Amino acid sequence: MMEGTAIHNDSTTVLGDVTFQTAPMPTLDPDLYRLSSEEAAFFKAQIGIDDDEDLKRHILEVQAKAYKIVPYPCIHEFYFLRYVSYRSMASESTITRSTVLSINISSYPVYEHILKLGRERSDAVLLDLGCCFGVDARKAAADGFPAKNIIASDINNEFLELSHELFRTTPTSYAACLLPGDVFDPAFLSIAARPNDVSSALAIDLSSLKSLNPLHGRISAINVARFFHLFTEDKQLHLARALAGLLSAQPGSVICGFHIGSPEKGMAATVLGPEHRLFAHSPKSWTSLWDGEVFEKGSVKVETELVKLVTRGVERFMMGWSVVRL
């Protein structure tokens, strides 16, 4: 969902290459908890709580535990619970409600394609990278992607453990692999040559994984939400190349996600305020990065969508995107 190298002390928190002040930490506000009918139905079904107040109480308890671990803005603002459609975002030129800053995997234009891969490829694997509580992975599993073929990975293992608490599951009752690790550690994810073999790979027991490296060339779909924008331009390229090495060479294999973008590549504002700026790609530079730099020119189809947001008086852009092997 949001990790990179994560460091927290009493006054500052580091997400990737972004440092922000957390002293004093904003107090958790239960009034920010708002679920749409679709969201409520999903969490009720997955957690097993039918009463609205009981569900809210349970989620607030898990939120409080997560916030004590690291006070990320997306924990404070409940972004990890949000379902928002790209199309509804694009229908307005300026969006001011803070609740639209997080987009669930099911809103992606390629989501049905990802589910189809899960149905039709016996060896299909879905990786949800930087997943926090792994809500996207849970949603994909609920919609039919085989849970035993899903990996939810985050640098913070405590968040992965809280995933079981949030959804009231155990490693036995929920078959997906919850895999902690740092994607910039080559022992966890090294850059490998892009695979060209399109034949089906032998099945691998995901529960035995200690890193992502055994999966080079084996993953059919990779979800990378709210992640790339945490890093410098050089690190974004490094990460793109590392993920490309994981992706299966079979046509239709896809990497997708969304993060902060910009009409022109360069430094951009964040929801944390104008003093917090980070590197953002434009749709043009993001397309060129994947189609021609990471992958051979013409071997992938890249689609992007840039939407302007205004939050707390700060104008910024979010970019949804997908990269599909041809």
Backbone bond lengths (Angstrom), bond angles and torsions (degrees), N, CA, C in turn:
res aa  C-N    CA-C-N  psi(-1)  N-CA   C-N-CA  omega(-1)  CA-C   N-CA-C  phi
1 M - - - 1.457 - - 1.511 112.42 -
2 M 1.334 117.91 -42.44 1.449 114.85 -168.52 1.511 113.83 -159.98
3 E 1.330 117.79 12.60 1.450 116.11 -170.41 1.513 114.12 -89.71
4 G 1.225 116.33 -170.56 1.436 131.65 177.54 1.494 100.77 171.32
5 T 1.283 120.11 -145.26 1.449 119.81 171.35 1.528 108.04 -72.77
6 A 1.319 117.76 121.86 1.461 121.38 -174.33 1.518 110.18 -112.53
7 I 1.334 116.45 122.35 1.460 122.46 178.95 1.520 107.71 -131.89
8 H 1.323 116.23 134.98 1.467 119.57 -179.71 1.518 109.28 -140.66
9 N 1.351 115.70 132.62 1.450 120.40 169.14 1.522 107.73 -131.49
10 D 1.308 117.85 -162.76 1.458 120.07 -173.38 1.519 114.00 -72.44
11 S 1.336 118.10 -15.01 1.464 119.00 -174.49 1.521 114.11 -124.31
12 T 1.322 118.28 -25.11 1.461 120.18 -177.28 1.514 110.97 -137.48
13 T 1.331 114.57 156.16 1.455 121.97 172.90 1.510 108.31 -129.79
14 V 1.309 116.54 140.72 1.459 121.83 177.95 1.514 108.83 -113.07
15 L 1.338 116.48 124.13 1.450 122.37 170.72 1.518 106.12 -112.63
16 G 1.332 117.50 108.33 1.447 119.74 -176.89 1.512 109.88 61.37
17 D 1.341 116.70 -115.70 1.456 122.06 178.80 1.524 111.91 -106.93
18 V 1.332 117.18 13.09 1.465 122.24 -179.07 1.526 108.86 -106.44
19 T 1.341 116.76 123.25 1.464 121.85 177.53 1.522 109.03 -110.17
20 F 1.331 117.49 132.55 1.460 119.78 176.26 1.514 110.09 -136.82
21 Q 1.324 115.38 154.44 1.456 122.09 -177.08 1.525 110.15 -77.80
22 T 1.315 116.65 135.25 1.464 120.54 177.66 1.530 111.00 -126.24
23 A 1.316 117.16 21.28 1.460 120.72 176.60 1.529 108.24 -125.58
24 P 1.337 118.45 116.89 1.464 124.08 -4.74 1.527 111.62 -76.37
25 M 1.321 117.26 147.13 1.450 121.16 178.74 1.523 109.30 -70.96
26 P 1.348 117.51 138.00 1.469 119.01 174.55 1.525 110.59 -59.13
27 T 1.320 116.12 135.47 1.460 120.49 178.45 1.519 109.69 -70.25
28 L 1.318 116.46 139.80 1.459 119.93 176.97 1.527 109.40 -62.41
29 D 1.320 115.90 136.71 1.455 122.71 -175.20 1.528 109.23 -120.70
30 P 1.328 118.18 105.89 1.470 119.95 -179.06 1.520 113.29 -63.47
31 D 1.327 117.71 -18.74 1.466 120.04 178.29 1.527 112.29 -68.71
32 L 1.342 116.44 -17.28 1.462 119.58 176.49 1.529 111.98 -76.87
33 Y 1.316 116.54 -11.90 1.469 121.37 179.04 1.519 109.02 -75.48
34 R 1.327 116.20 111.76 1.453 121.55 176.43 1.521 107.92 -145.19
35 L 1.319 116.68 124.82 1.454 121.45 178.27 1.521 109.56 -114.72
36 S 1.323 115.95 136.52 1.456 119.73 170.81 1.525 108.38 -70.86
37 S 1.318 116.98 168.83 1.463 119.91 179.08 1.523 110.60 -61.89
38 E 1.332 117.26 -35.53 1.460 121.19 178.92 1.524 110.86 -67.55
39 E 1.332 115.57 -44.70 1.457 120.04 178.11 1.525 111.59 -61.57
40 A 1.330 115.49 -46.61 1.463 120.30 -179.06 1.522 110.63 -60.12
41 A 1.329 116.92 -42.77 1.461 120.28 -179.83 1.525 110.85 -62.85
42 F 1.334 116.72 -40.65 1.463 120.41 179.98 1.524 110.90 -63.72
43 F 1.320 117.48 -51.48 1.460 120.08 -176.39 1.521 111.89 -68.15
44 K 1.318 117.62 -35.86 1.464 119.28 176.37 1.522 110.92 -61.75
45 A 1.328 115.85 -44.67 1.462 120.31 -178.52 1.519 111.65 -67.02
46 Q 1.334 116.61 -41.20 1.454 120.53 -175.58 1.527 112.54 -77.39
47 I 1.326 116.74 -35.48 1.469 120.23 -176.69 1.524 110.84 -88.41
48 G 1.334 115.98 -31.03 1.454 119.62 -177.90 1.512 113.38 89.11
49 I 1.322 117.47 29.53 1.465 122.94 177.19 1.526 107.68 -120.75
50 D 1.319 116.85 121.32 1.462 121.16 -176.28 1.518 113.59 -93.32
51 D 1.313 117.04 -29.06 1.462 120.99 -176.15 1.526 110.41 -80.52
52 D 1.330 116.44 132.38 1.470 120.99 -176.40 1.526 112.33 -61.29
53 E 1.316 117.72 -44.15 1.466 120.43 -178.60 1.524 111.39 -69.14
54 D 1.319 116.91 -37.74 1.464 120.07 177.17 1.528 110.64 -65.30
55 L 1.322 115.81 -39.53 1.465 119.98 178.21 1.522 110.20 -63.96
56 K 1.324 116.81 -46.02 1.460 120.71 178.86 1.528 110.28 -59.68
57 R 1.310 117.51 -45.37 1.462 121.59 -178.71 1.532 110.45 -60.34
58 H 1.312 116.74 -42.70 1.465 121.15 179.78 1.519 111.33 -64.28
59 I 1.321 117.40 -46.73 1.466 120.86 -178.48 1.526 111.05 -65.78
60 L 1.342 116.95 -38.73 1.465 120.24 178.17 1.531 111.13 -63.45
61 E 1.313 117.39 -36.22 1.461 120.58 178.80 1.529 111.21 -64.96
62 V 1.337 116.48 -42.47 1.459 120.01 179.03 1.527 110.22 -70.06
63 Q 1.329 117.07 -39.34 1.467 120.59 177.26 1.522 111.05 -58.14
64 A 1.330 116.84 -43.81 1.467 120.91 -178.48 1.522 110.74 -62.60
65 K 1.322 117.76 -40.36 1.458 120.86 178.06 1.521 111.30 -64.73
66 A 1.332 116.30 -41.76 1.467 120.23 179.82 1.521 110.85 -66.24
67 Y 1.316 117.19 -38.33 1.461 121.96 -177.05 1.528 111.35 -67.59
68 K 1.327 116.09 -29.07 1.460 119.64 176.47 1.527 111.33 -73.13
69 I 1.326 116.21 -28.02 1.465 120.13 179.00 1.524 109.61 -70.56
70 V 1.333 116.41 -57.67 1.469 122.58 174.06 1.522 107.30 -147.65
71 P 1.341 119.08 126.30 1.468 121.21 -175.24 1.522 113.25 -82.79
72 Y 1.314 116.23 64.75 1.459 119.74 179.69 1.528 111.29 -69.36
73 P 1.325 117.67 144.63 1.467 119.77 176.24 1.523 113.04 -56.79
74 C 1.340 117.62 -36.58 1.458 118.89 -177.76 1.527 112.09 -70.49
75 I 1.331 118.04 -20.83 1.464 120.41 172.05 1.525 109.29 -76.48
76 H 1.328 116.71 -45.88 1.464 121.53 -179.60 1.519 111.67 -60.07
77 E 1.340 116.86 -41.24 1.465 121.75 -172.67 1.529 112.94 -91.79
78 F 1.330 118.56 1.61 1.467 122.58 -178.60 1.524 113.18 64.60
79 Y 1.328 117.39 25.47 1.467 118.56 -179.46 1.527 111.61 -62.67
80 F 1.324 116.90 -26.32 1.460 119.60 -177.81 1.525 112.50 -68.55
81 L 1.329 118.36 -9.63 1.461 122.14 179.61 1.519 113.45 -99.50
82 R 1.324 117.38 -9.21 1.456 120.76 -166.03 1.525 114.61 -77.40
83 Y 1.317 115.09 143.55 1.467 123.16 166.96 1.528 105.56 -120.80
84 V 1.300 119.57 116.96 1.461 121.36 177.08 1.513 108.86 -138.10
85 S 1.302 117.79 135.46 1.457 121.63 -178.81 1.519 111.52 -82.46
86 Y 1.325 116.64 137.55 1.457 120.05 172.68 1.521 110.07 -56.82
87 R 1.329 116.21 -40.17 1.460 119.26 -175.68 1.522 110.85 -65.99
88 S 1.336 117.69 -37.76 1.465 119.31 178.11 1.510 110.72 -69.15
89 M 1.340 116.78 -32.41 1.460 119.70 176.97 1.523 110.33 -67.17
90 A 1.335 115.49 -43.28 1.455 120.03 -175.97 1.525 112.60 -72.02
91 S 1.344 117.36 -12.63 1.456 120.05 -177.14 1.521 112.07 -75.10
92 E 1.339 117.31 -13.71 1.454 121.45 178.20 1.525 109.12 -120.55
93 S 1.322 116.94 139.02 1.467 119.56 -178.81 1.515 111.49 -72.50
94 T 1.335 116.83 -30.50 1.463 121.51 177.97 1.512 108.35 -135.07
95 I 1.323 117.29 131.35 1.453 122.03 -177.65 1.520 108.17 -120.00
96 T 1.322 117.19 129.49 1.455 119.70 -173.32 1.524 113.36 -113.81
97 R 1.323 119.39 -13.57 1.464 120.11 -178.36 1.517 110.16 -75.89
98 S 1.322 117.20 126.15 1.461 120.18 -176.62 1.515 112.32 -62.85
99 T 1.335 117.32 -22.35 1.453 119.44 -175.91 1.517 112.83 -71.61
100 V 1.317 120.30 -5.37 1.459 120.06 -179.68 1.519 111.88 -94.84
101 L 1.311 117.73 9.20 1.453 119.21 -175.13 1.523 113.80 -83.01
102 S 1.304 117.23 -5.81 1.456 120.63 179.26 1.508 109.40 -124.71
103 I 1.315 116.43 138.05 1.455 121.49 -175.14 1.513 108.86 -126.66
104 N 1.320 117.11 128.28 1.436 121.80 -179.47 1.526 110.81 -79.95
105 I 1.316 116.51 153.53 1.462 121.95 -178.10 1.523 111.91 -54.88
106 S 1.334 117.49 -31.48 1.463 119.80 -176.40 1.516 112.97 -69.05
107 S 1.345 117.68 -11.94 1.466 120.16 177.43 1.522 112.39 -87.82
108 Y 1.336 117.58 -10.12 1.463 119.76 -178.06 1.528 110.47 -64.08
109 P 1.337 117.87 140.04 1.472 119.60 173.81 1.527 112.71 -57.83
110 V 1.354 118.14 -26.45 1.467 120.29 -178.11 1.531 112.13 -94.01
111 Y 1.324 118.65 8.41 1.469 119.98 -173.87 1.525 111.86 -62.58
112 E 1.330 117.53 -46.14 1.460 119.39 179.57 1.523 110.78 -62.87
113 H 1.324 116.60 -33.46 1.470 120.53 175.54 1.531 110.45 -63.60
114 I 1.333 117.68 -41.38 1.456 121.14 178.48 1.524 110.48 -62.48
115 L 1.333 117.21 -44.70 1.458 120.31 178.58 1.529 111.07 -62.88
116 K 1.328 116.62 -36.40 1.468 120.53 177.67 1.516 111.04 -63.96
117 L 1.340 117.23 -39.70 1.460 120.33 176.28 1.532 109.86 -59.07
118 G 1.332 116.40 -41.92 1.455 120.51 179.63 1.515 112.83 -64.21
119 R 1.332 116.49 -32.93 1.469 120.16 179.90 1.523 112.19 -78.31
120 E 1.339 116.50 -38.06 1.464 120.23 -167.74 1.520 114.72 -100.13
121 R 1.337 118.55 -19.09 1.464 120.63 177.99 1.527 108.98 -104.81
122 S 1.303 116.01 118.64 1.460 119.03 -178.81 1.526 111.87 -65.11
123 D 1.345 116.58 -26.51 1.462 120.58 -177.84 1.525 112.68 -104.20
124 A 1.335 117.32 13.77 1.467 120.62 -176.77 1.521 110.87 -63.20
125 V 1.340 116.54 133.42 1.457 122.99 176.25 1.526 108.49 -125.27
126 L 1.325 116.64 134.54 1.468 122.85 175.84 1.520 108.60 -109.81
127 L 1.320 116.63 126.54 1.464 122.71 176.08 1.527 109.27 -109.44
128 D 1.329 116.34 122.43 1.469 123.01 173.89 1.523 106.22 -104.55
129 L 1.325 116.86 103.94 1.460 122.19 -168.99 1.528 111.40 -99.69
130 G 1.342 116.68 135.92 1.458 120.77 -175.86 1.510 109.80 65.52
131 C 1.338 116.50 48.62 1.466 121.97 -161.47 1.515 115.01 -87.42
132 C 1.342 119.57 -12.26 1.469 122.69 -173.16 1.529 109.68 57.64
133 F 1.335 119.44 -109.26 1.463 122.01 -179.85 1.531 112.39 -85.19
134 G 1.330 117.75 -3.12 1.460 120.39 179.26 1.514 114.00 72.26
135 V 1.347 117.18 32.34 1.459 120.38 -178.68 1.528 110.96 -64.96
136 D 1.340 117.82 -40.14 1.465 119.90 178.48 1.524 110.96 -60.92
137 A 1.331 116.45 -42.15 1.467 120.14 178.44 1.521 110.52 -62.13
138 R 1.326 116.90 -41.19 1.469 120.86 179.07 1.528 110.73 -64.77
139 K 1.321 116.35 -39.59 1.465 119.84 179.30 1.526 110.64 -63.67
140 A 1.330 117.20 -45.45 1.464 120.71 179.46 1.527 110.70 -61.97
141 A 1.326 117.10 -40.50 1.462 120.36 178.41 1.527 110.64 -64.62
142 A 1.335 116.88 -41.52 1.467 120.70 179.53 1.517 111.20 -63.36
143 D 1.335 116.58 -30.07 1.466 121.06 -178.35 1.519 113.38 -92.14
144 G 1.328 117.51 5.98 1.448 119.20 169.78 1.507 118.17 118.08
145 F 1.351 118.75 -8.96 1.462 118.21 175.83 1.531 106.66 -72.40
146 P 1.345 118.09 127.17 1.474 119.37 -174.52 1.526 112.39 -55.78
147 A 1.317 116.85 121.18 1.467 120.91 -176.58 1.517 111.71 -59.35
148 K 1.329 118.31 -33.78 1.456 120.95 -178.92 1.520 112.06 -66.40
149 N 1.340 117.07 -13.56 1.460 122.26 179.69 1.529 112.26 -108.10
150 I 1.324 116.72 19.71 1.466 121.95 -179.24 1.523 109.57 -113.64
151 I 1.335 115.67 137.40 1.460 122.45 173.56 1.522 108.15 -118.54
152 A 1.312 117.32 125.59 1.464 122.58 172.55 1.526 106.88 -110.00
153 S 1.324 116.58 118.36 1.465 120.35 -172.32 1.521 111.26 -125.06
154 D 1.324 115.38 139.10 1.455 121.74 179.04 1.525 108.19 -151.04
155 I 1.317 116.89 152.68 1.465 119.95 178.36 1.521 111.66 -70.69
156 N 1.322 116.54 -23.16 1.465 121.51 -175.42 1.528 109.85 -102.96
157 N 1.307 117.10 103.99 1.464 120.94 -177.80 1.527 111.89 -65.31
158 E 1.336 118.17 -26.59 1.465 120.09 179.13 1.523 111.13 -64.46
159 F 1.325 117.65 -33.71 1.461 119.69 175.63 1.524 110.71 -67.43
160 L 1.326 116.93 -39.07 1.458 119.80 177.99 1.533 110.80 -63.94
161 E 1.308 116.40 -38.18 1.468 119.70 176.27 1.521 111.00 -66.04
162 L 1.341 116.32 -36.58 1.463 119.62 177.50 1.525 112.14 -68.85
163 S 1.326 116.81 -22.20 1.463 120.03 174.85 1.520 110.31 -58.69
164 H 1.324 116.34 -43.80 1.463 119.26 177.49 1.525 110.89 -64.96
165 E 1.329 116.97 -37.68 1.464 119.21 179.31 1.529 110.60 -68.55
166 L 1.336 116.62 -42.08 1.462 119.99 179.97 1.521 111.17 -60.46
167 F 1.332 116.26 -46.11 1.462 120.19 -175.08 1.532 113.44 -95.24
168 R 1.331 116.51 2.83 1.470 121.95 178.00 1.525 110.86 56.54
169 T 1.312 115.61 49.17 1.457 121.37 178.26 1.526 109.43 -122.20
170 T 1.312 114.80 176.17 1.457 123.01 173.52 1.520 107.87 -133.76
171 P 1.332 118.31 167.38 1.470 119.49 175.24 1.523 112.58 -57.93
172 T 1.323 117.60 -23.00 1.466 120.46 178.24 1.523 111.56 -80.95
173 S 1.326 117.38 -40.56 1.465 120.00 -175.97 1.517 113.10 -83.07
174 Y 1.325 118.33 -19.33 1.470 122.28 178.91 1.518 108.04 -120.57
175 A 1.323 116.24 114.16 1.459 121.77 -167.10 1.519 114.70 -79.38
176 A 1.334 118.42 -13.49 1.468 119.83 -177.83 1.523 110.75 -65.01
177 C 1.335 115.10 154.21 1.465 121.79 178.45 1.527 109.50 -89.21
178 L 1.322 117.23 122.84 1.466 122.22 175.39 1.523 106.79 -102.47
179 L 1.329 115.75 109.94 1.466 120.87 -167.15 1.524 111.31 -121.59
180 P 1.340 118.24 107.98 1.469 119.76 177.13 1.519 111.24 -78.62
181 G 1.338 116.07 147.71 1.457 119.21 176.42 1.518 111.93 167.58
182 D 1.331 115.02 161.84 1.460 123.98 -179.04 1.524 108.65 -103.95
183 V 1.328 117.02 117.33 1.467 120.30 -175.40 1.524 113.09 -69.20
184 F 1.335 117.88 -11.66 1.459 119.91 176.49 1.532 111.89 -96.33
185 D 1.304 116.62 4.03 1.459 121.93 173.54 1.528 107.77 -94.48
186 P 1.324 119.29 113.95 1.470 120.24 -177.24 1.517 113.48 -60.57
187 A 1.333 117.61 -20.95 1.456 119.17 175.72 1.524 111.32 -69.51
188 F 1.337 116.05 -22.27 1.467 120.89 177.94 1.522 111.23 -98.44
189 L 1.337 116.99 -42.80 1.463 121.52 178.63 1.521 109.20 -147.50
190 S 1.307 116.06 105.55 1.457 121.47 177.63 1.521 109.64 -97.52
191 I 1.320 116.25 160.37 1.459 120.83 175.56 1.521 107.87 -83.09
192 A 1.321 115.64 123.96 1.458 121.48 -179.88 1.519 108.95 -121.85
193 A 1.317 116.05 161.54 1.462 120.97 177.49 1.523 109.46 -60.42
194 R 1.324 115.89 141.25 1.462 119.33 177.61 1.525 109.20 -64.23
195 P 1.328 117.74 130.61 1.460 119.91 -177.11 1.527 111.83 -72.67
196 N 1.322 116.53 149.05 1.458 122.22 176.42 1.519 112.67 -118.75
197 D 1.344 116.66 -9.30 1.451 121.28 -179.59 1.520 109.39 -78.80
198 V 1.337 117.17 117.19 1.464 121.34 -176.39 1.524 112.37 -94.45
199 S 1.323 117.93 1.56 1.459 120.01 179.31 1.524 109.79 -71.38
200 S 1.329 116.02 156.40 1.458 120.64 179.92 1.522 110.16 -65.27
201 A 1.319 116.11 141.23 1.464 121.25 179.43 1.520 110.07 -87.83
202 L 1.309 115.83 156.93 1.445 119.95 174.66 1.529 109.45 -65.40
203 A 1.308 115.84 144.85 1.466 120.18 179.75 1.519 109.70 -62.09
204 I 1.327 115.68 145.58 1.457 121.00 178.55 1.522 108.38 -127.88
205 D 1.329 115.90 140.83 1.454 121.57 179.04 1.527 108.35 -78.43
206 L 1.335 116.37 102.03 1.462 119.92 -175.80 1.526 111.55 -64.51
207 S 1.315 117.45 -27.25 1.463 119.56 -177.77 1.519 112.10 -66.59
208 S 1.329 116.98 -16.27 1.464 120.50 -179.11 1.525 112.60 -91.52
209 L 1.316 117.25 -2.03 1.467 120.59 -174.56 1.524 112.18 -67.45
210 K 1.302 115.96 140.11 1.457 123.71 170.20 1.526 111.02 -114.31
211 S 1.323 116.49 -15.27 1.462 122.83 178.12 1.525 107.99 -153.54
212 L 1.325 115.66 176.38 1.465 120.84 177.31 1.523 112.09 -88.76
213 N 1.311 118.64 -10.49 1.458 121.23 -173.50 1.529 114.72 -60.14
214 P 1.341 120.09 -33.74 1.474 118.16 176.97 1.529 113.72 -65.87
215 L 1.338 117.02 -9.09 1.462 121.12 -175.55 1.523 113.44 -100.56
216 H 1.323 118.54 12.04 1.459 119.83 177.27 1.527 109.81 -54.99
217 G 1.340 115.31 125.82 1.454 121.11 178.80 1.513 115.37 75.49
218 R 1.333 118.64 10.25 1.462 121.87 -173.05 1.528 114.58 -113.83
219 I 1.325 118.95 -12.39 1.465 120.74 -171.38 1.523 110.95 -93.43
220 S 1.315 116.15 130.60 1.471 121.36 -177.56 1.524 112.88 -86.52
221 A 1.331 117.55 -32.10 1.470 120.74 -177.21 1.518 109.22 -145.21
222 I 1.338 115.73 134.34 1.462 122.03 179.20 1.526 108.02 -127.01
223 N 1.327 116.11 123.51 1.459 122.16 176.26 1.526 108.71 -103.91
224 V 1.340 116.65 124.32 1.474 121.82 -176.80 1.526 107.68 -130.18
225 A 1.314 117.60 85.42 1.463 121.63 -174.18 1.516 111.57 -100.90
226 R 1.355 117.03 136.56 1.470 123.81 176.01 1.523 111.18 52.54
227 F 1.303 117.59 46.32 1.458 120.59 -170.03 1.523 113.10 -129.73
228 F 1.338 117.40 -55.65 1.460 120.31 -175.14 1.522 112.33 -55.94
229 H 1.328 117.67 -37.56 1.461 119.95 -174.00 1.531 113.77 -68.00
230 L 1.321 117.34 -6.98 1.460 120.40 179.20 1.523 112.96 -79.05
231 F 1.347 117.33 -4.07 1.455 120.28 -170.37 1.524 112.39 -126.62
232 T 1.317 114.51 164.07 1.465 121.17 177.48 1.517 110.10 -67.54
233 E 1.325 115.78 168.83 1.468 120.27 179.78 1.529 110.96 -59.38
234 D 1.316 117.64 -42.73 1.465 120.76 -179.37 1.528 111.16 -64.16
235 K 1.332 116.80 -41.24 1.460 119.56 -179.66 1.533 111.52 -70.56
236 Q 1.331 117.28 -32.10 1.456 119.52 176.15 1.526 110.35 -63.68
237 L 1.325 116.57 -40.48 1.465 120.07 177.23 1.525 110.34 -65.50
238 H 1.327 117.24 -42.89 1.471 121.29 177.68 1.526 110.21 -57.64
239 L 1.332 116.74 -47.02 1.455 120.84 -178.70 1.524 111.21 -64.05
240 A 1.331 117.05 -41.93 1.461 120.30 178.63 1.523 111.29 -59.83
241 R 1.317 116.64 -42.91 1.469 120.04 179.10 1.524 111.11 -66.33
242 A 1.331 116.90 -38.51 1.464 119.86 178.67 1.522 111.11 -64.00
243 L 1.334 117.52 -42.09 1.459 121.01 179.70 1.523 111.18 -69.32
244 A 1.323 116.67 -35.59 1.465 120.01 178.05 1.519 110.99 -60.66
245 G 1.332 116.83 -34.69 1.451 120.51 178.40 1.518 113.31 -69.43
246 L 1.338 117.41 -23.06 1.458 121.55 177.02 1.520 112.30 -81.07
247 L 1.324 117.14 -28.23 1.459 121.22 -170.03 1.523 111.88 -71.48
248 S 1.309 115.41 136.24 1.458 121.45 176.13 1.528 110.55 -62.46
249 A 1.340 115.84 147.47 1.464 120.62 177.91 1.519 112.27 -79.44
250 Q 1.324 117.83 -7.14 1.462 119.92 -179.26 1.529 110.57 -63.90
251 P 1.320 118.01 134.01 1.469 120.67 177.54 1.527 110.73 -53.82
252 G 1.316 116.01 138.69 1.455 121.52 -178.76 1.507 114.19 97.57
253 S 1.325 117.85 -15.09 1.462 120.12 175.97 1.524 108.73 -61.17
254 V 1.330 117.55 141.58 1.462 119.85 -166.21 1.531 112.21 -139.48
255 I 1.316 114.76 141.50 1.466 123.24 166.95 1.522 106.31 -115.47
256 C 1.333 118.17 132.57 1.457 119.70 -176.55 1.519 110.34 -148.44
257 G 1.327 115.18 166.89 1.454 119.49 177.97 1.510 111.40 167.13
258 F 1.312 115.88 -164.19 1.458 121.32 172.46 1.513 108.49 -155.60
259 H 1.314 114.98 152.59 1.458 121.11 179.05 1.521 108.40 -165.17
260 I 1.323 116.80 178.99 1.457 120.84 179.07 1.525 109.94 -64.14
261 G 1.328 116.44 132.25 1.453 122.53 177.47 1.509 110.66 -127.19
262 S 1.323 116.03 -170.39 1.457 121.00 -178.20 1.525 109.14 -159.30
263 P 1.332 118.20 147.70 1.470 119.13 176.20 1.524 112.49 -58.98
264 E 1.342 116.50 -32.54 1.467 122.64 174.54 1.516 107.20 -128.79
265 K 1.319 117.14 135.68 1.463 118.39 -175.96 1.530 110.69 -64.08
266 G 1.318 115.75 145.58 1.462 120.93 -178.72 1.516 109.81 153.02
267 M 1.321 116.87 -165.23 1.455 121.37 -178.80 1.527 109.94 -75.99
268 A 1.343 115.17 137.62 1.460 120.49 -175.32 1.523 109.97 -134.87
269 A 1.345 115.37 156.19 1.464 121.41 178.75 1.518 110.26 -75.01
270 T 1.329 115.79 159.90 1.455 121.89 177.10 1.513 109.38 -122.83
271 V 1.326 116.59 173.09 1.462 121.52 178.36 1.528 110.71 -66.56
272 L 1.334 117.85 -16.54 1.459 121.40 -179.72 1.522 112.28 -74.21
273 G 1.341 116.94 -12.02 1.457 120.22 178.94 1.510 111.52 126.76
274 P 1.347 117.26 161.67 1.464 121.10 -175.57 1.519 113.79 -63.10
275 E 1.336 118.21 -21.11 1.464 120.15 179.84 1.531 111.47 -76.79
276 H 1.328 116.96 -15.67 1.467 121.47 178.07 1.522 108.49 -101.33
277 R 1.315 116.57 104.71 1.453 121.19 -177.40 1.528 109.30 -121.26
278 L 1.315 114.77 150.34 1.459 119.90 -179.29 1.520 109.14 -145.02
279 F 1.323 115.50 168.95 1.466 119.63 -178.41 1.524 110.07 -79.14
280 A 1.326 115.65 132.40 1.464 121.49 179.59 1.522 110.18 -130.50
281 H 1.315 115.94 135.86 1.456 121.57 173.83 1.518 110.10 -82.28
282 S 1.308 115.96 154.36 1.458 123.11 169.02 1.533 108.05 -92.17
283 P 1.330 117.89 164.95 1.462 118.72 174.79 1.532 112.24 -55.39
284 K 1.318 117.66 -38.34 1.465 120.99 -179.76 1.526 111.32 -66.72
285 S 1.335 117.40 -48.33 1.468 119.23 -177.55 1.528 111.06 -70.86
286 W 1.340 117.35 -32.72 1.463 120.63 178.16 1.532 110.66 -66.94
287 T 1.320 115.77 -40.67 1.464 119.70 177.42 1.521 111.01 -64.21
288 S 1.326 116.59 -43.77 1.468 120.54 179.88 1.527 111.77 -65.30
289 L 1.331 116.60 -34.51 1.460 119.87 179.34 1.524 110.66 -60.62
290 W 1.339 116.82 -47.45 1.463 120.31 -177.28 1.523 112.46 -78.96
291 D 1.319 116.75 -43.07 1.464 121.58 -175.31 1.522 109.52 -98.76
292 G 1.331 116.08 84.52 1.454 120.69 178.27 1.505 113.93 131.92
293 E 1.359 117.04 -29.43 1.465 119.63 179.08 1.530 111.04 -106.81
294 V 1.334 116.55 -50.89 1.466 119.93 178.59 1.532 110.50 -82.71
295 F 1.321 115.98 -49.72 1.459 122.07 175.95 1.533 109.24 -107.82
296 E 1.323 115.77 155.81 1.464 120.31 176.47 1.519 109.71 -59.92
297 K 1.312 115.80 138.34 1.463 121.95 -178.28 1.526 110.72 -53.34
298 G 1.314 116.28 128.57 1.455 121.56 177.99 1.510 115.02 87.08
299 S 1.348 117.49 -0.75 1.468 119.85 -177.88 1.527 112.46 -93.68
300 V 1.340 117.60 -7.44 1.453 121.92 178.75 1.526 110.00 -135.98
301 K 1.315 115.06 157.23 1.464 121.87 172.42 1.520 107.82 -109.75
302 V 1.333 116.40 122.21 1.462 121.28 -178.56 1.524 108.60 -110.44
303 E 1.322 116.58 129.25 1.459 121.89 175.14 1.520 108.92 -123.91
304 T 1.333 116.16 139.00 1.461 121.15 179.76 1.524 110.12 -134.93
305 E 1.317 116.23 155.85 1.464 122.23 173.68 1.519 108.16 -143.36
306 L 1.311 117.04 122.20 1.463 123.13 -177.48 1.524 109.30 -107.60
307 V 1.345 116.33 127.59 1.457 121.98 -178.01 1.519 109.54 -126.41
308 K 1.329 117.23 132.42 1.464 121.75 179.05 1.525 110.75 -84.37
309 L 1.314 115.52 135.57 1.461 122.48 176.54 1.520 109.46 -125.71
310 V 1.328 117.13 147.57 1.457 122.21 171.07 1.521 107.15 -125.29
311 T 1.323 116.67 113.68 1.455 122.03 -176.96 1.516 109.26 -128.18
312 R 1.330 116.52 122.21 1.470 121.43 -178.81 1.518 111.07 54.19
313 G 1.316 115.89 37.38 1.450 121.23 177.63 1.509 115.31 80.78
314 V 1.333 117.67 -0.05 1.459 121.58 -179.29 1.525 109.29 -101.99
315 E 1.336 116.17 123.02 1.459 120.79 176.90 1.522 109.90 -86.95
316 R 1.302 116.41 131.09 1.452 120.62 175.54 1.516 109.25 -151.76
317 F 1.310 115.87 175.78 1.459 121.45 -176.74 1.524 109.48 -128.51
318 M 1.322 115.25 142.47 1.460 121.39 171.39 1.526 108.43 -112.28
319 M 1.326 116.06 141.84 1.461 120.87 -178.61 1.517 110.03 -122.20
320 G 1.328 115.99 118.48 1.452 121.58 170.37 1.519 108.28 -90.93
321 W 1.327 116.98 148.81 1.465 118.42 -173.30 1.526 111.16 -160.01
322 S 1.324 114.87 158.64 1.460 121.21 172.12 1.513 109.12 -148.18
323 V 1.337 115.53 148.84 1.456 124.08 177.18 1.515 107.20 -127.59
324 V 1.324 117.30 113.91 1.466 122.05 -175.26 1.518 109.49 -115.40
325 R 1.324 116.65 129.76 1.476 120.81 177.46 1.516 109.95 -71.92
326 L 1.337 115.60 135.16 1.468 121.60 -179.97 1.517 110.59 -94.24
